[in-house]
């Protein structure tokens, strides 16, 4: 299942930032072309597989998806049905970081174009993710070693440092966004422990 990179452009020889931007543009284009019916079906499959990761989980950090990302409303519903407290990111001005509790049906607001929907709050502080027993994070692509290609703002690279040791971080992606080749990585990039896709979940790394 790790041979699904034929759609990703070659980035050998490019500077780190240029390579990341090339890959981001490619994934964004593929996501825009993905049929909405396929995206919604993937959302339900992802949510069902997430149930297998909730044993002993009382608090989960997740996120509200942007329009072309794997839809997360079903995932949030499954978390709520399991009695799990949900933390969602609150993106303030610039790269300010915060978290707030959320339940399905609570209002979400898109505060700026291109930003994911935010809960109303109140904010719990950027280190509130330390309460999470599992983390579901967005990504554009992930390789076998857990290198995560994000949107480029560095938001998750900054907050994941607060995750408790032993708490697993799963990147939520479509199956064809797994990279069998190594993704470009910077020293400050935070790796993930696994992936959650429509076909299941998998732990990564050595």
PELINDA-V142314 format. One record per residue. N is the residue number from 0. D_FIRST is the distance of its C-alpha to the first C-alpha in Angstrom with 2 decimals. Layout:
BEGIN
n = [N & N]
d_first = [D_FIRST & D_FIRST]
END
This chain:
BEGIN
n = [0 & 1 & 2 & 3 & 4 & 5 & 6 & 7 & 8 & 9 & 10 & 11 & 12 & 13 & 14 & 15 & 16 & 17 & 18 & 19 & 20 & 21 & 22 & 23 & 24 & 25 & 26 & 27 & 28 & 29 & 30 & 31 & 32 & 33 & 34 & 35 & 36 & 37 & 38 & 39 & 40 & 41 & 42 & 43 & 44 & 45 & 46 & 47 & 48 & 49 & 50 & 51 & 52 & 53 & 54 & 55 & 56 & 57 & 58 & 59 & 60 & 61 & 62 & 63 & 64 & 65 & 66 & 67 & 68 & 69 & 70 & 71 & 72 & 73 & 74 & 75 & 76 & 77 & 78 & 79 & 80 & 81 & 82 & 83 & 84 & 85 & 86 & 87 & 88 & 89 & 90 & 91 & 92 & 93 & 94 & 95 & 96 & 97 & 98 & 99 & 100 & 101 & 102 & 103 & 104 & 105 & 106 & 107 & 108 & 109 & 110 & 111 & 112 & 113 & 114 & 115 & 116 & 117 & 118 & 119 & 120 & 121 & 122 & 123 & 124 & 125 & 126 & 127 & 128 & 129 & 130 & 131 & 132 & 133 & 134 & 135 & 136 & 137 & 138 & 139 & 140 & 141 & 142 & 143 & 144 & 145 & 146 & 147 & 148 & 149 & 150 & 151 & 152 & 153 & 154 & 155 & 156 & 157 & 158 & 159 & 160 & 161 & 162 & 163 & 164 & 165 & 166 & 167 & 168 & 169 & 170 & 171 & 172 & 173 & 174 & 175 & 176 & 177 & 178 & 179 & 180 & 181 & 182 & 183 & 184 & 185 & 186 & 187 & 188 & 189 & 190 & 191 & 192 & 193 & 194 & 195 & 196 & 197 & 198 & 199 & 200 & 201 & 202 & 203 & 204 & 205]
d_first = [0.00 & 3.79 & 5.73 & 6.95 & 10.26 & 12.60 & 14.46 & 15.33 & 18.67 & 19.55 & 21.47 & 22.71 & 26.41 & 26.75 & 28.42 & 26.28 & 27.42 & 27.19 & 23.60 & 22.67 & 24.75 & 23.19 & 19.65 & 21.12 & 22.93 & 19.95 & 17.94 & 21.24 & 21.84 & 18.55 & 19.27 & 22.80 & 21.75 & 19.50 & 21.59 & 23.19 & 22.55 & 18.76 & 19.22 & 21.45 & 19.25 & 16.40 & 19.13 & 20.09 & 16.65 & 16.23 & 19.76 & 19.34 & 16.49 & 18.75 & 21.42 & 19.71 & 20.29 & 23.98 & 25.71 & 28.74 & 27.95 & 31.16 & 30.33 & 27.14 & 26.82 & 24.96 & 25.72 & 26.79 & 24.44 & 25.68 & 25.78 & 22.49 & 20.40 & 18.48 & 21.65 & 22.69 & 25.82 & 24.17 & 22.75 & 26.29 & 27.80 & 25.77 & 26.83 & 30.39 & 30.47 & 29.45 & 32.43 & 30.50 & 32.37 & 30.40 & 30.88 & 30.12 & 30.69 & 34.00 & 34.06 & 37.63 & 39.30 & 37.49 & 34.91 & 36.75 & 34.58 & 35.30 & 33.94 & 35.43 & 35.01 & 33.83 & 33.86 & 32.63 & 35.62 & 36.82 & 37.48 & 35.06 & 36.37 & 34.93 & 37.35 & 36.48 & 34.60 & 30.93 & 31.07 & 29.24 & 31.58 & 33.57 & 35.31 & 39.09 & 39.42 & 41.36 & 39.30 & 38.60 & 38.11 & 35.16 & 34.90 & 34.54 & 30.80 & 32.00 & 32.76 & 29.15 & 27.46 & 24.01 & 23.07 & 20.83 & 20.81 & 20.00 & 17.93 & 16.99 & 13.98 & 12.81 & 11.72 & 10.81 & 14.55 & 15.06 & 16.86 & 17.35 & 18.56 & 21.24 & 23.94 & 26.20 & 28.97 & 28.09 & 28.89 & 26.09 & 26.48 & 30.06 & 29.72 & 26.91 & 29.47 & 31.28 & 28.49 & 29.81 & 28.56 & 26.13 & 25.11 & 21.37 & 20.23 & 17.12 & 16.15 & 15.69 & 13.54 & 12.00 & 8.28 & 8.97 & 10.79 & 8.39 & 9.78 & 8.80 & 12.59 & 15.17 & 16.70 & 20.52 & 22.07 & 25.70 & 27.62 & 28.05 & 24.43 & 23.31 & 19.88 & 18.11 & 17.24 & 14.09 & 12.31 & 13.12 & 11.36 & 12.26 & 9.70 & 11.00 & 11.69 & 10.70 & 13.22 & 12.93 & 15.40 & 17.34]
END
